Amino acid sequence: MTEPATPDSPLVDDPRPADLRRAESLLLVNTGHGKGKSSAAFGVLMRGVARGWRVAVVQFIKSGDWNVGEQKVAQQLGVDWWSIGAGFSWDSEDLTEDQAIAGEAWQQAATVLHSGEYQLVILDEITYPINWNWISLDTVVEALRTRAPKTNVIVTGRDAPAALVDIADTVTEMRNVKHAYDSGIRAKKGIDY
């Protein structure tokens, strides 16, 4: 019997199942209201690039105007990156246009998922347009199920729908304990974008 670890005692027995197997690809979901969903996905992006994988990112909220640090470095490393979002919904002058842009982002994502060209695809902040009914959840789930066999996928965003959680291999929920915004501190270059 394996003794559980406590904060002051390490595990002494291997907790992994004895019958582990390899998977052709994995679907990961990073969700929750805490910081770090996209940052964790971009950490895996670095792992993939280091392994010689072709990697693609499709962003559903951030636009190409944002000039985010991850994009600059990733593109220097050969990552294909599409920032097709319209920005924060509260800054929008026309949510109908934002919905159409999300549809364009989904078309790009679906193409990338089925192309067979990529070993890792990150669908950054896709849960928002799904939850707003701008993109069909059923269509996304079907595309993830029928993606190219060796394409690993990371989906990020708050409030991941149950259907995404159900088909995922790994789901991580980031929990907010404390955030700089709570004390009035703006997003910081190099930390938040």
C-alpha positions in Angstrom: 0.0 0.0 0.0 1.4 3.4 -1.0 1.5 5.9 1.8 0.3 9.4 0.7 2.8 12.2 0.7 2.4 15.0 3.2 3.9 18.5 2.9 6.7 17.4 5.2 7.3 13.9 3.8 8.2 12.8 0.3 6.7 9.9 -1.6 8.7 6.7 -1.2 6.7 4.5 -3.5 6.1 5.2 -7.2 2.4 6.4 -7.4 2.1 5.7 -11.2 0.0 2.8 -12.4 2.0 -0.3 -13.4 0.3 -0.6 -16.9 1.3 2.7 -18.4 1.1 2.9 -22.2 2.1 5.4 -24.9 -0.4 7.5 -26.7 -0.2 8.7 -30.3 -1.2 12.2 -29.1 -2.8 13.9 -26.1 -5.4 16.6 -25.5 -4.7 18.9 -22.6 -7.1 21.5 -21.2 -5.8 24.4 -19.0 -8.8 26.1 -17.4 -9.8 27.9 -14.2 -9.9 31.5 -13.0 -6.2 31.6 -12.0 -3.3 33.0 -13.9 -1.1 30.7 -15.9 -3.3 28.8 -18.4 -1.6 30.2 -21.6 1.8 30.5 -19.9 1.7 26.8 -19.1 0.8 26.0 -22.7 3.7 28.1 -23.9 6.0 26.2 -21.6 4.9 23.0 -23.4 5.4 24.9 -26.7 9.1 25.2 -25.7 9.3 21.5 -25.0 7.9 20.7 -28.3 10.2 23.0 -30.2 13.1 21.5 -28.3 12.0 18.0 -29.5 12.0 19.2 -33.1 8.2 19.3 -33.4 6.3 21.6 -35.7 4.1 23.8 -33.5 1.2 26.0 -34.2 -0.7 28.5 -32.1 -4.1 30.0 -32.8 -5.2 32.8 -30.5 -8.9 33.5 -30.2 -8.9 36.7 -28.1 -5.6 38.4 -28.7 -5.1 40.2 -32.0 -2.0 40.6 -34.0 -1.8 44.2 -32.7 -1.0 43.1 -29.2 2.7 42.4 -29.7 3.0 39.7 -27.1 6.4 38.5 -26.1 5.6 34.8 -26.5 4.7 35.3 -30.2 7.9 37.1 -31.0 10.1 34.4 -29.5 8.0 31.5 -30.8 8.1 32.8 -34.3 11.9 33.2 -34.1 11.9 29.5 -33.2 9.8 28.6 -36.2 6.4 28.3 -34.6 3.4 29.1 -36.9 1.3 31.7 -35.0 -2.1 33.2 -35.8 -3.5 35.9 -33.5 -7.0 36.2 -35.0 -8.9 37.6 -32.0 -10.6 40.9 -31.7 -9.4 41.7 -28.2 -11.3 42.0 -24.9 -15.0 41.9 -25.4 -15.5 44.9 -23.1 -13.4 47.0 -25.5 -15.4 46.0 -28.5 -17.4 48.4 -30.6 -19.2 45.6 -32.4 -19.5 42.2 -30.9 -21.1 40.8 -34.1 -17.8 41.6 -35.9 -15.9 40.0 -33.0 -18.0 36.9 -33.4 -17.2 36.7 -37.1 -13.5 37.1 -36.3 -13.8 34.2 -33.9 -15.3 32.1 -36.7 -12.2 33.0 -38.9 -9.9 31.9 -36.0 -11.9 28.6 -35.8 -11.5 27.9 -39.5 -7.8 28.4 -39.2 -7.7 26.1 -36.1 -9.7 23.4 -37.8 -7.4 23.5 -40.8 -4.3 23.2 -38.6 -5.8 20.4 -36.5 -6.5 18.2 -39.5 -3.4 19.1 -41.6 -1.1 16.5 -40.1 1.7 19.0 -40.3 1.9 19.8 -36.6 2.9 17.7 -33.5 1.5 20.4 -31.2 -1.3 22.9 -31.6 -2.3 25.4 -29.0 -5.8 26.8 -29.1 -5.3 29.8 -26.8 -8.4 31.2 -25.1 -10.8 29.2 -27.3 -13.2 28.5 -24.3 -14.5 32.1 -24.4 -16.0 32.1 -27.9 -17.3 28.6 -27.3 -19.0 29.7 -24.1 -20.4 32.7 -25.9 -21.9 30.4 -28.6 -19.7 32.1 -31.2 -18.2 28.8 -32.1 -20.1 25.5 -31.9 -18.9 23.3 -29.0 -20.0 20.2 -30.8 -18.0 21.3 -33.9 -14.9 21.9 -31.8 -15.2 18.6 -29.9 -15.6 16.7 -33.2 -12.6 18.4 -34.7 -10.5 17.6 -31.7 -11.6 13.9 -31.8 -10.9 13.7 -35.6 -7.6 15.7 -35.5 -4.6 14.3 -37.3 -3.5 11.3 -35.2 -0.1 12.6 -34.1 -1.3 16.1 -33.3 -1.2 17.0 -29.6 -3.5 19.8 -28.6 -3.6 22.3 -25.7 -6.8 24.2 -25.1 -6.8 27.2 -22.8 -9.4 29.5 -21.2 -11.7 29.8 -18.3 -14.7 27.7 -17.7 -13.9 24.8 -20.1 -17.2 23.2 -21.1 -17.8 19.7 -19.7 -17.6 18.2 -23.2 -14.0 19.4 -23.6 -13.1 18.2 -20.1 -14.6 14.8 -20.9 -12.5 14.2 -24.1 -9.3 15.6 -22.6 -6.5 13.4 -21.4 -5.2 15.9 -18.9 -7.1 18.8 -17.4 -5.5 21.4 -15.1 -7.6 24.0 -13.3 -5.7 27.1 -12.3 -7.1 28.5 -9.1 -6.8 32.2 -8.2 -5.4 32.7 -4.7 -4.3 36.3 -5.2 -3.8 38.5 -8.2 -2.0 41.8 -8.7 -5.2 43.2 -10.3 -6.9 42.8 -6.9 -4.7 45.5 -5.5 -5.0 47.8 -8.6 -1.8 46.7 -10.4 -1.9 46.7 -14.3 -0.8 43.8 -16.4 3.0 43.9 -16.7 5.0 43.4 -19.9 7.2 40.3 -19.5 5.0 38.8 -16.8 1.4 39.0 -18.2 2.1 39.5 -22.0 
